[in-house]
Amino acid sequence: MQPTDFLKYIGSPFERYILPIIPADAELTENSHLEQDQLGKIPGSWVYKQKEWCGFAGWQQYQADEKNLKRWQFWQNPVHYGKPIALAIRTGQRVVAFDVDSDDPAIANYMEECVWLACGVPLVIRERENSPRLLLLYPSDIHVALITKGRIGFTTGHDDLHVLEFLG
């Protein structure tokens, strides 16, 4: 897996919404209140002196800047955490997202097409390396009621769960 390029968001309309995600296999600080199932899904901070991760207090309102993006990029350097760190985009009043979570390319493509039909062309599509999973980002109309989250999950007769999430 390649390191995330946090730097490409410097000066972009998304700069303020970028956050680092605690890796799924991360060691947490002793005082952390996070649960194991939250890792890989929630923003966090690398504590260099302890070589551990902790939660990112106030991430829901945090606005990143160039300095933050450069720091998070550096965390991936071998002298720090040394592994790729996933990127999160904080959604809300200005940005909403549809998260296509399926390992079946045909189903992921179908879910993507449904979102395109309902919402039009997305601002950004974030894809994962060697995976059909993706994130579709759209501008949000701040003059409408805020929808925070929605989820549709289904199976196709196998054990695999396919999920389309709306993140607002």
C-alpha positions, 0 to 999 in steps of 0.5 A: 500500500502506498503512503497517502498523499496528504500534500495534494490537498494543500490549497484545495477546497477540501484542505480544511476537511482532511483528517488522518485515520488511526490505522486498524492495527494501531497500538493505542495510548494507555488512556485511550477510550477507543474500542478496537472496532473503531480503529481504521475508521476514526480520526486520530493522532500519532503520539511520537514519544509513546509510539502509539495512537490516541483519539483526535479530540474535536475532530468533528469541527476541526479545520486542517491547514497546510501545516497539519497536512505536512505533519500527517504526511511526515507521520508516514516517514520511517522515523515516525509511524512509518506506515501508510495512514488513511485519509478521512474527509470530514463531512458536514454542512459543505461536503457530503459523501457516499461510501460504497463498501463492497468487494464485488466489482459489479455490485460496487459499480451498480451502487456507484451508478445509482448514486450518480443517477440520484445526485449527478456527477460527484466533485471527487471520487476517492478510490482504493488501491486494488479494491472496488470500494470508493467514496463519492464526494458532493457539495452540500446545500447548507440551506437544507436540513442536515442529514448526518448518516444513512446506511443501506446494507444487503447480501446476495446470498453469500456471507458478504455484506454490501453497504452504501452509506451516506455520510453528512 
